[in-house]
Each structure stands twice: as structure tokens, then as C-alpha cells.
Amino acid sequence: MTTVTPQAAYQATNKHYELPAELFAIYLDRRLKYSSGLYTDQNTDLDQAQTDKLHFVARQLGLTGGERLLDIGCGWGSLILFMAQEYGCHATGVTPSRPQLEYIRAQAEAAGVADLITLEHGSFSDIEVAGPYDAITMLGSIVHMPNRTAVLRTVHELLRRGGSLYLSESCFRNSAAYEEFSRRPGTKHVTEDIFGFADMVPLSTLVEAVESAGFSLTALSDLTAHYHRTIEDWEQRVHAARDRVERAAPGMSEPLIRYLRTANAGWGYTTKHYALSARKSRMGPTEAP
């Protein structure tokens, strides 16, 4: 069990996200979405896969338009900008990174949705946001938070009754894999050298935290194959532009490629990637499945 404090995790993790947007633009899609895409067929490219994934998130949340949405760990703003543009959502993003904050603000202005976007700078554990929200998203962010259950209880409190949570995360395949592989050098390179702090756990640990926070689980999707393909696309882009990577972040090309290869090597063997949806409701969904 980790003894890292939320503040220490925030300071360590923030190092990766303080890297310039120019670096991420080299290997991510045009929206700089730093999580799994959703590939509908063999001809789907990275940009389309990330667009399809954002529509998938909207469906899982039950968005119809105009909702208040909170994205915890909003990255470069791909989700909040998309939901504002495509669904008219009033979207709030939380990020510990000043470069991300400034980038999102500029993108919101350029897209004409600045009036729909609110930004909060800092660690979610240390800031106050005003609910209630209709929907809350956490794409790959809870792994950087030491006290998962406490965070999810706060999320539960911020949602209106019947509100929805979408949480996606990379997980160890099971408890045995966690015990065997979590402290190996390859894993520590990703969780400590790249991200500063990340505590990847089995899915069962996340489900327990979601249930302990008071949520009803409504859907679970295995997106492992999709994340594998996403990272293949990222690695190909890094290889094709190593000189640009070095100009944007000197010395970063080798550890970045190592990170991507390490992440992809474990899929299906030691690691999985899941999307989990839940609702603030004692009875769960009332709609027929």
C-alpha cells in the first residue's frame, strides 16, 4: 500500500505534464488527447479513433446537450473542448499544469467556446470546485491519486442525484500480477521516471473504491486492444520525428520510446485497460439495457 501524500504525488506527476505542448503535438492526435482511442476498423486513423472515443464517452455519460461536466485531470483539454463544441456542455477542467491551462484557454478562445469552459489549476485534492455536476470524467487520472476512495467520495458529492461518472484506467490484470510486476524496473520506469507518481492497481481495487464511494456501476468496457493500437500509432510518430522530439524536449526521445514500448509489451499479459461507468443512484439505471 502506498504512503505517498496527495501533495507529493501532485508535485512528482506534474513534471511530465509541464513538458511543452509542442512535444505532445508530435505524437498525439490533433486534439492532443493523451489516452486510448477507439478504433472502429482497420482503416481508422489516430485522429478518427480519438474522435470516436470522445463520442463513446458522451454516450456512456448519457449526454444530450448543455450538461455541466467536470473533467478531473483534463490534460490538454481535448475532452472539455470537444464536449463544449459538440454537445454545448458547460465544461470545467482541472489540471496541475500551467502550460496545459494556458494551452486550453487559447484553444477555447480560438474555437469560440471560451464562455463554456472553466479551468481550475492545481491538484483536485487541494482545490474546491462548485457542484453539482451532471457528469464527471476521469480519463487516466485516478492512477496519480494515492487515496482513490476519498477522491471518488468527493466526486460522488459533486454530482447531482442521477449524475454519471466515466472513469478509464490502465490496470494490472489481477492481484497476482500486481504483486509480481508492480516494482519491476520496467514498471517503475513508467510509474516513477516518466510520470513521477502512478499507482496502477487491479480493476477489482478500482471497483471496490467506486462502490465504497456510493456509486452504482452501470457499464464496464475492455479497451485493452484499442490502447495497444493507440500506443503503436504514438510510437510510430515518435520514431518518424525523433529530431523534432529532441528539439522540443532535449533528451526525451529515448525515455519516451522506452515508455511506449514498455506500456505496450504488457497488454493482455500483465495489464489491461478498462472504461468504467457509474451513476449516483442507489437503484442504478432505470432505462432498459
C-alpha positions as CSV (number, residue, x, y, z in Angstrom):
1,M,0.0,0.0,0.0
2,T,1.4,3.4,-1.0
3,T,2.1,6.0,1.7
4,V,2.6,8.9,-0.8
5,T,0.7,12.0,0.1
6,P,-1.6,13.7,-2.4
7,Q,0.7,16.8,-2.5
8,A,3.8,14.7,-3.1
9,A,2.1,12.8,-5.9
10,Y,0.9,16.1,-7.4
11,Q,4.4,17.6,-7.4
12,A,6.0,14.4,-8.9
13,T,3.4,13.8,-11.5
14,N,3.3,17.4,-12.6
15,K,6.8,17.2,-14.0
16,H,5.6,15.2,-17.0
17,Y,2.8,17.5,-17.8
18,E,4.9,20.6,-17.6
19,L,6.6,19.4,-20.8
20,P,5.8,21.7,-23.8
21,A,2.7,21.2,-25.9
22,E,5.0,21.1,-28.9
23,L,6.3,17.7,-27.7
24,F,2.9,16.1,-27.4
25,A,1.7,17.5,-30.7
26,I,4.4,15.5,-32.4
27,Y,2.9,12.1,-31.5
28,L,-0.6,12.6,-30.2
29,D,-3.7,13.3,-32.4
30,R,-4.7,16.8,-33.4
31,R,-6.6,17.4,-30.2
32,L,-3.6,16.2,-28.0
33,K,-5.8,13.5,-26.4
34,Y,-3.4,11.6,-24.1
35,S,-5.4,8.4,-23.6
36,S,-6.8,5.4,-25.6
37,G,-8.6,5.9,-28.8
38,L,-11.5,3.7,-30.1
39,Y,-10.8,2.0,-33.4
40,T,-13.9,1.0,-35.4
41,D,-12.0,-0.9,-38.1
42,Q,-8.5,-1.5,-39.5
43,N,-8.7,1.7,-41.6
44,T,-9.3,4.0,-38.7
45,D,-6.5,6.5,-38.2
46,L,-5.5,8.1,-34.8
47,D,-7.4,11.3,-35.2
48,Q,-10.7,9.5,-36.1
49,A,-10.1,6.9,-33.3
50,Q,-9.8,9.7,-30.7
51,T,-12.9,11.5,-32.1
52,D,-14.9,8.2,-31.9
53,K,-13.6,7.7,-28.3
54,L,-14.9,11.1,-27.2
55,H,-18.3,10.3,-28.7
56,F,-18.2,7.0,-26.8
57,V,-17.5,8.9,-23.6
58,A,-20.5,11.1,-24.3
59,R,-22.8,8.1,-24.8
60,Q,-21.6,6.4,-21.7
61,L,-22.4,9.5,-19.7
62,G,-25.8,9.9,-21.4
63,L,-25.1,13.4,-22.6
64,T,-27.8,15.0,-24.7
65,G,-26.6,18.6,-24.7
66,G,-26.0,21.5,-22.3
67,E,-24.9,19.5,-19.3
68,R,-22.5,20.7,-16.6
69,L,-19.4,18.5,-16.9
70,L,-16.2,18.2,-14.8
71,D,-13.1,16.6,-16.2
72,I,-10.5,15.8,-13.5
73,G,-7.1,15.7,-14.9
74,C,-8.1,17.3,-18.2
75,G,-4.8,17.1,-19.9
76,W,-4.6,19.4,-23.0
77,G,-8.3,19.9,-22.9
78,S,-9.4,17.5,-25.6
79,L,-12.5,16.3,-23.8
80,I,-13.8,19.6,-22.4
81,L,-13.2,21.4,-25.7
82,F,-14.9,18.6,-27.6
83,M,-17.9,18.4,-25.2
84,A,-18.3,22.2,-25.4
85,Q,-18.2,22.3,-29.2
86,E,-20.1,19.1,-30.0
87,Y,-22.6,19.0,-27.1
88,G,-22.8,22.5,-25.8
89,C,-21.6,21.4,-22.4
90,H,-20.5,23.8,-19.7
91,A,-17.2,22.1,-19.1
92,T,-14.8,22.6,-16.2
93,G,-11.3,21.1,-16.4
94,V,-8.8,20.5,-13.6
95,T,-5.1,20.4,-14.4
96,P,-2.0,20.7,-12.3
97,S,-0.1,22.0,-15.3
98,R,0.3,25.7,-16.1
99,P,1.3,25.0,-19.7
100,Q,-1.9,22.9,-20.2
101,L,-4.0,25.6,-18.6
102,E,-2.7,28.3,-21.0
103,Y,-3.0,26.0,-24.0
104,I,-6.6,25.1,-23.3
105,R,-7.5,28.8,-22.7
106,A,-6.1,29.7,-26.1
107,Q,-7.8,26.8,-27.8
108,A,-11.2,27.7,-26.2
109,E,-10.8,31.3,-27.5
110,A,-9.9,30.1,-31.0
111,A,-12.8,27.7,-31.1
112,G,-15.3,30.3,-29.8
113,V,-16.3,28.3,-26.7
114,A,-14.4,30.3,-24.1
115,D,-17.8,31.1,-22.4
116,L,-18.4,27.4,-21.9
117,I,-15.0,26.5,-20.5
118,T,-13.9,26.9,-16.9
119,L,-10.4,26.0,-15.8
120,E,-9.1,25.1,-12.3
121,H,-5.3,25.0,-11.7
122,G,-3.9,22.6,-9.2
123,S,-4.4,19.1,-7.7
124,F,-8.0,18.0,-7.4
125,S,-7.3,17.1,-3.8
126,D,-6.4,20.6,-2.9
127,I,-8.8,22.8,-4.8
128,E,-12.6,23.5,-4.4
129,V,-15.0,23.2,-7.3
130,A,-18.6,24.2,-7.1
131,G,-21.1,21.4,-7.9
132,P,-23.5,20.0,-8.7
133,Y,-22.4,18.5,-12.0
134,D,-24.4,16.3,-14.3
135,A,-21.3,14.3,-15.3
136,I,-17.7,13.9,-14.2
137,T,-14.9,12.3,-16.2
138,M,-11.5,10.8,-15.1
139,L,-9.5,9.5,-18.0
140,G,-6.2,8.1,-16.7
141,S,-6.1,10.5,-13.8
142,I,-7.0,8.4,-10.7
143,V,-3.8,6.4,-11.1
144,H,-2.0,9.5,-10.0
145,M,-4.1,9.9,-6.8
146,P,-3.0,8.0,-3.7
147,N,-6.3,8.0,-1.9
148,R,-8.7,6.7,-4.6
149,T,-11.7,6.2,-2.3
150,A,-11.5,9.7,-0.8
151,V,-11.3,11.2,-4.3
152,L,-14.3,9.2,-5.5
153,R,-16.4,10.2,-2.5
154,T,-15.7,13.8,-3.3
155,V,-16.7,13.1,-6.9
156,H,-19.9,11.5,-5.6
157,E,-20.7,14.6,-3.6
158,L,-20.1,16.9,-6.6
159,L,-22.6,15.0,-8.8
160,R,-26.3,15.7,-8.8
161,R,-28.6,12.8,-8.0
162,G,-28.6,10.5,-11.0
163,G,-25.4,12.1,-12.3
164,S,-22.9,10.0,-14.2
165,L,-19.2,9.2,-13.8
166,Y,-16.9,7.9,-16.6
167,L,-13.5,6.6,-15.4
168,S,-11.0,4.9,-17.6
169,E,-7.7,3.5,-16.3
170,S,-4.9,1.1,-17.1
171,C,-4.8,-1.7,-14.5
172,F,-2.8,-4.8,-13.6
173,R,-4.6,-7.9,-14.9
174,N,-5.1,-9.2,-11.4
175,S,-3.8,-9.1,-7.8
176,A,-1.1,-11.7,-8.5
177,A,0.2,-9.6,-11.5
178,Y,0.3,-6.5,-9.3
179,E,2.3,-8.3,-6.6
180,E,4.8,-9.7,-9.1
181,F,5.3,-6.8,-11.5
182,S,4.5,-3.5,-9.8
183,R,8.0,-3.0,-8.5
184,R,9.9,-4.3,-11.6
185,P,12.3,-1.8,-13.3
186,G,10.2,-1.5,-16.5
187,T,7.0,-0.7,-14.4
188,K,8.9,1.8,-12.2
189,H,10.3,3.5,-15.4
190,V,6.7,4.3,-16.4
191,T,5.2,5.0,-13.0
192,E,8.2,6.9,-11.5
193,D,10.6,8.0,-14.2
194,I,8.0,9.2,-16.7
195,F,5.0,10.2,-14.5
196,G,6.7,10.8,-11.2
197,F,4.0,9.0,-9.4
198,A,1.4,6.5,-10.5
199,D,-0.1,3.6,-8.6
200,M,-1.5,1.2,-11.1
201,V,-3.8,-1.4,-9.4
202,P,-6.1,-4.3,-10.4
203,L,-9.5,-3.4,-11.7
204,S,-11.1,-5.0,-8.6
205,T,-9.4,-2.3,-6.5
206,L,-10.9,0.4,-8.6
207,V,-14.4,-1.2,-8.5
208,E,-14.2,-1.5,-4.7
209,A,-13.3,2.2,-4.5
210,V,-16.2,3.1,-6.8
211,E,-18.6,1.1,-4.7
212,S,-17.3,2.4,-1.4
213,A,-17.9,5.9,-2.6
214,G,-21.6,5.1,-3.1
215,F,-21.8,4.6,-6.9
216,S,-23.8,2.1,-8.8
217,L,-21.7,0.5,-11.6
218,T,-23.5,0.8,-14.9
219,A,-21.0,-0.4,-17.5
220,L,-17.6,-1.9,-18.0
221,S,-15.7,-2.0,-21.3
222,D,-12.4,-3.7,-22.0
223,L,-10.5,-1.3,-24.3
224,T,-7.1,-3.0,-24.0
225,A,-6.7,-3.8,-27.7
226,H,-7.6,-0.2,-28.5
227,Y,-5.0,1.3,-26.2
228,H,-2.4,-1.1,-27.7
229,R,-3.2,0.2,-31.2
230,T,-3.2,3.8,-29.9
231,I,0.3,3.4,-28.4
232,E,1.5,1.8,-31.7
233,D,0.4,4.9,-33.5
234,W,2.1,7.1,-31.0
235,E,5.4,5.2,-31.2
236,Q,5.4,5.3,-35.0
237,R,5.0,9.0,-34.8
238,V,7.9,9.4,-32.3
239,H,10.2,7.3,-34.5
240,A,9.3,9.3,-37.6
241,A,10.1,12.6,-35.8
242,R,12.9,11.9,-33.3
243,D,14.7,15.1,-34.3
244,R,11.6,17.2,-33.6
245,V,11.1,15.4,-30.3
246,E,14.7,16.3,-29.3
247,R,14.2,19.9,-30.3
248,A,11.0,20.2,-28.3
249,A,12.4,18.3,-25.2
250,P,16.1,17.5,-25.4
251,G,16.9,14.0,-24.2
252,M,13.3,12.9,-24.2
253,S,13.1,10.7,-27.3
254,E,14.8,7.6,-25.8
255,P,12.8,7.5,-22.5
256,L,9.6,8.3,-24.4
257,I,10.1,5.4,-26.8
258,R,11.1,3.1,-23.9
259,Y,7.9,4.2,-22.0
260,L,5.7,3.4,-25.0
261,R,7.3,0.1,-25.7
262,T,7.1,-0.9,-22.0
263,A,3.4,0.0,-21.8
264,N,2.6,-1.9,-25.0
265,A,4.5,-5.0,-24.0
266,G,2.3,-5.8,-21.1
267,W,-1.2,-5.5,-22.6
268,G,-3.1,-8.7,-22.1
269,Y,-0.4,-10.4,-20.1
270,T,0.2,-8.2,-17.0
271,T,-2.0,-5.2,-17.8
272,K,-5.4,-4.3,-19.1
273,H,-7.3,-1.0,-19.9
274,Y,-10.9,-0.5,-18.8
275,A,-13.6,2.1,-19.1
276,L,-16.0,2.1,-16.2
277,S,-19.2,4.0,-16.0
278,A,-21.2,4.6,-12.8
279,R,-24.2,6.6,-11.6
280,K,-25.0,8.4,-8.4
281,S,-28.1,6.3,-7.8
282,R,-29.0,3.7,-5.3
283,M,-31.0,1.7,-7.8
284,G,-28.8,2.2,-10.8
285,P,-30.2,3.0,-14.3
286,T,-33.9,3.0,-14.8
287,E,-33.6,2.5,-18.6
288,A,-33.9,-1.0,-20.1
289,P,-30.5,-2.4,-21.1
